[in-house]
Amino acid sequence: MIGVNVKDNESIDRAINRFKKMVTRARVLNEYRDRQQFTKPSEEKREALKKSVREERRRQRENY
């Protein structure tokens, strides 16, 4: 579970910003959105394959 301790002489806004960074780095919202609807395993495999192809093309462009 993600939590932020407010330090001495620290503003609430800065603590909220630290909390937001921790949430985005932990990908909590992405996981929440993914779990809201069911995707078939075959669709997940298809999306993973598409993603890997895109990443491979990007790597090829960078190395070229």
Residue pairs with C-beta under 8 A, 6 or more apart in sequence:
2 19
2 22
2 23
2 26
2 28
4 15
4 18
4 19
4 22
6 12
6 15
7 15
23 29
39 47
